[in-house]
Amino acid sequence: MDTKKLLTILGKKFPKKYAKLYHDYIGLMVGKLPKKVDRILLALDFDETILEDTISFKPDLILTHHPFIYGKKKEVLETDPKKAKLYKYLEEHNLPIYSMHTNFDTGKDGMNDALAEALCLHNVYAPTINITMRIGELDKEMDIFTFARYAKEKLHVNYGLLLKNNNKPIKKVGIVGGGGNGEWEIAMKEGCDIYISGDCPHHMRRGIIRYQYNYLDLPHEIEKIFVYQMEKILHHIDPNLEIKIIDHEKEPLVI
């Protein structure tokens, strides 16, 4: 498939204007884009651990969710010698990496739509104050512990950190995959019985506790749903694309 055509279609679905952070450098990270693409490798992150599998597959393009270069390229490569070495290898062997991060999180059928679908939420919408968040309802109410186990299983992780601060049954749910913990007040104001995100620091937890709100902190690795969602999107665009998924990321062991 023509590379420019493919990226134009993806760009319309997940426009760069959705990229939120000033240092969120989405798009081409390394290498040069080929004129045509037939083989695509998908990964949540690209690093040394999957280089051997990548070389074996010989992709025309590598698509990741998290940016291979997260920040200013010069600063990243100067402070991370392993990344600098890998960057040089990718450049020399022309293995292009293209990243779709917060634009994919926000766009229709992207990260948070996929997570809401995995939770079997219905009446799903994005609040106007935060178009990245998804809010929806369960088919039936659950007590909070049942819901926490349900969410953990549906999103394929082995643990979660639950802040149970009231006894309301869970029906309306808000979610932002990854590190969206700071958006909990929006979910609360929207009437969600619980909010799901990750990477929640101590001071944020204290605020949630003070307001007696329910929060479920799930590992950032729930975002590995990216590779399966992107595979569906790519095959809808062109069923003949050969796609390899590398789902290599596991959450830390709980000791």
CORJO-V984775 format. One record per helix or strand of 2 or more residues. SS is the DSSP state (a for helix, b for strand). FROM is the first residue (numbers start at 0). LEN is the number of residues. If there is no record, write none. Layout:
ss=SS from=FROM len=LEN
ss=SS from=FROM len=LEN
//
This chain:
ss=a from=2 len=11
ss=a from=15 len=3
ss=b from=26 len=4
ss=b from=38 len=5
ss=a from=47 len=10
ss=b from=60 len=4
ss=a from=72 len=7
ss=a from=80 len=12
ss=b from=96 len=3
ss=a from=101 len=5
ss=a from=110 len=8
ss=b from=121 len=4
ss=b from=133 len=9
ss=a from=143 len=11
ss=b from=159 len=4
ss=b from=169 len=6
ss=a from=180 len=9
ss=b from=193 len=4
ss=a from=201 len=9
ss=b from=214 len=4
ss=a from=219 len=18
ss=b from=241 len=5
//
